[in-house]
Amino acid sequence: MPNGCVLKAWWDPVTSPSETRKRSLSLMGHQTSVSLENAFWEVLDQAAQERGISLAHLVKEVDATRMGNLSSALRLYALEWVKRDLI
């Protein structure tokens, strides 16, 4: 798989922003899963689309530079992405 990351998702597409959605990931050959609220997944999807990369690639980038757990790092990335439009 290119970029070393495979992303799979399962969720009900009609859910509230605060509901948690779990995605299964393969990062550099290791299986893991990430649970985030729908609102964060939406921001991450938008960020990846605007950058012209896959969500899997974005997660791989965050994973490579994170200092804490992956869920927290993805939430912080999403927050920073949204903040850039406020300044």
C-alpha positions as CSV (number, residue, x, y, z in Angstrom):
1,M,0.0,0.0,0.0
2,P,1.4,3.4,-0.9
3,N,2.4,5.7,2.0
4,G,2.3,2.8,4.5
5,C,-1.3,3.5,5.7
6,V,-4.6,1.8,5.0
7,L,-7.8,3.3,6.4
8,K,-11.1,1.6,6.8
9,A,-14.3,3.1,8.4
10,W,-17.6,1.9,9.7
11,W,-20.3,4.2,11.0
12,D,-23.8,5.3,10.5
13,P,-23.6,8.3,8.0
14,V,-26.5,10.0,9.8
15,T,-25.0,10.8,13.2
16,S,-24.5,13.8,15.4
17,P,-21.2,15.7,15.6
18,S,-20.6,14.5,19.1
19,E,-21.0,10.8,18.4
20,T,-17.8,8.9,18.3
21,R,-16.8,7.1,15.1
22,K,-14.1,4.4,15.1
23,R,-11.7,3.8,12.2
24,S,-9.4,0.9,11.7
25,L,-5.9,1.8,10.5
26,S,-2.8,0.1,9.3
27,L,0.1,2.4,10.0
28,M,3.5,1.2,8.8
29,G,2.2,-2.4,8.9
30,H,0.7,-2.2,12.4
31,Q,-3.1,-2.5,12.9
32,T,-4.7,0.1,15.2
33,S,-7.9,1.9,15.6
34,V,-8.8,5.5,16.3
35,S,-12.0,6.8,17.9
36,L,-12.9,10.5,17.3
37,E,-16.1,12.5,17.4
38,N,-17.8,12.9,14.0
39,A,-17.0,16.7,14.0
40,F,-13.2,15.9,14.1
41,W,-13.4,13.4,11.3
42,E,-15.3,15.9,9.2
43,V,-12.6,18.5,9.7
44,L,-9.8,16.0,9.0
45,D,-11.6,14.9,5.8
46,Q,-11.9,18.5,4.7
47,A,-8.3,19.2,5.5
48,A,-7.1,16.2,3.5
49,Q,-9.3,17.1,0.6
50,E,-8.1,20.7,0.5
51,R,-4.5,19.6,0.7
52,G,-5.1,17.1,-2.2
53,I,-4.1,14.1,-0.1
54,S,-6.0,11.1,1.2
55,L,-7.2,11.0,4.8
56,A,-4.9,8.0,5.3
57,H,-1.9,10.0,4.2
58,L,-2.9,12.9,6.6
59,V,-3.2,10.4,9.5
60,K,0.2,9.0,8.6
61,E,1.7,12.5,8.7
62,V,0.2,13.3,12.1
63,D,1.3,9.9,13.4
64,A,4.9,10.6,12.3
65,T,5.1,13.8,14.2
66,R,2.9,13.2,17.3
67,M,4.1,13.3,20.9
68,G,1.0,11.9,22.6
69,N,-1.6,9.4,21.5
70,L,-2.9,9.4,18.0
71,S,-6.5,10.4,18.8
72,S,-5.3,13.5,20.7
73,A,-2.9,14.4,18.0
74,L,-5.6,14.2,15.4
75,R,-7.9,16.4,17.5
76,L,-5.2,19.0,17.9
77,Y,-4.5,18.9,14.1
78,A,-8.2,19.5,13.4
79,L,-8.3,22.3,15.9
80,E,-5.2,24.0,14.3
81,W,-6.8,23.5,10.9
82,V,-10.0,25.3,11.9
83,K,-8.1,28.1,13.8
84,R,-6.2,29.0,10.7
85,D,-9.4,30.4,9.2
86,L,-10.1,32.5,12.3
87,I,-6.9,34.6,12.1
